Every structure is written in structure tokens, then in C-alpha cells.
């Protein structure tokens, strides 16, 4: 075995990769993942503008900081109730209302 092959063998993971399953999941859920990412950006922008941390938002919503982390990573399939709670806690609009001229997340 050459030095390079030996080095590669040492670096290789013994755990099988699940990249194919993850890619399939992203492809099948592309639309809501894009919207979830847009919501995440709005939430992060609002936190920054208001000088708040994710922990502060978690306390306002009475949820765990880990849940807020999932939201700001765009990994959470949010309910309308959660979106509304985010809007109220941050004083922002995430979803377009008929009477608003704001853009949809």
C-alpha cells in the first residue's frame, strides 16, 4: 500500500454516508425549505436590528434555544401558529396579509 493510500484509508470514515438520502430529502422538500430559509433570514435580521440573541427570542416564545436554532438554520417546518408568534415577538411581518404591501418571506 502506498503512503497516499494508507493516509486516505486512515482518513476515511467507517460510517456509511447518507448523502443520497439527504439530497433526496432536499429535492422533495425544496419549496418549503426555501421558504423556511427566507423566514430564517428575516428572523436573524430582526434579532440583529433589535440587539437580541436567540436565547432572548426563546425566552419571549417560551421555547428552548435549540428550537430557535433550528428555526434560524431553516430546518424547521413551521406552523402558522409559530410564524404568528415569531411575528408578534419580533414586531415584524413574515407572511403577506391582504392589507399589507410587504413581501412574502
C-alpha positions in Angstrom: 0.0 0.0 0.0 1.4 3.4 -1.0 1.7 6.2 1.6 -1.1 8.1 -0.1 -3.5 5.1 0.0 -2.5 4.5 3.6 -3.2 8.1 4.6 -6.6 8.1 2.7 -7.5 4.9 4.4 -6.8 6.4 7.8 -8.9 9.5 7.0 -11.8 7.6 5.6 -14.9 7.2 7.8 -16.0 3.8 8.7 -19.6 5.0 8.9 -21.6 4.8 5.7 -22.6 8.2 4.2 -26.2 9.2 4.0 -25.6 12.0 1.4 -28.0 10.4 -1.1 -30.9 10.3 1.4 -30.2 13.9 2.4 -30.1 15.0 -1.2 -33.4 13.2 -1.9 -35.0 14.9 1.1 -33.8 18.4 0.0 -35.1 17.7 -3.5 -38.5 16.5 -2.3 -38.9 19.4 0.1 -37.3 22.1 -1.9 -40.1 24.6 -1.8 -40.8 24.7 2.0 -37.0 24.6 2.7 -36.6 27.7 0.5 -39.4 29.5 2.4 -38.1 28.3 5.7 -34.7 29.7 4.8 -36.3 33.1 3.9 -38.1 33.1 7.3 -34.8 32.3 9.0 -33.1 35.3 7.3 -36.0 37.6 8.4 -35.8 36.3 12.0 -32.0 36.8 12.1 -32.2 40.3 10.6 -34.8 41.2 13.2 -32.7 39.8 16.0 -29.7 41.8 14.8 -31.7 45.0 14.3 -33.1 44.8 17.8 -29.9 43.7 19.5 -31.5 40.4 20.7 -30.0 36.9 21.0 -31.5 33.6 20.0 -31.8 33.0 23.8 -33.8 36.2 24.2 -36.2 35.1 21.5 -36.5 31.6 23.0 -37.5 33.3 26.3 -40.1 35.5 24.6 -41.6 32.5 22.9 -41.2 30.1 25.9 -39.3 27.6 23.8 -35.8 26.2 24.0 -32.9 27.9 22.5 -32.3 24.7 20.5 -35.7 25.2 18.8 -34.8 28.8 17.9 -31.5 27.5 16.4 -33.5 25.1 14.2 -35.6 28.0 13.0 -32.7 30.2 12.2 -31.0 27.4 10.3 -34.1 27.0 8.2 -34.5 23.4 9.3 -37.9 23.7 10.9 -41.2 23.2 9.1 -43.0 26.0 10.9 -46.7 26.1 11.7 -48.8 29.2 11.2 -49.1 29.5 14.9 -45.3 29.5 15.3 -44.9 32.1 12.5 -47.5 34.3 14.1 -45.7 34.0 17.5 -42.4 35.0 15.8 -44.1 38.0 14.2 -45.6 39.1 17.5 -42.4 38.5 19.5 -40.2 40.4 17.0 -42.7 43.0 15.7 -42.2 42.0 12.1 -44.3 40.6 9.3 -43.2 37.3 7.8 -46.3 36.4 5.8 -48.1 38.8 3.5 -51.5 39.9 4.6 -54.1 41.3 2.2 -53.9 44.7 3.8 -50.1 44.8 3.7 -47.7 45.8 1.0 -44.9 43.8 2.4 -43.2 40.9 0.5 -43.8 37.3 1.4 -40.9 35.5 3.2 
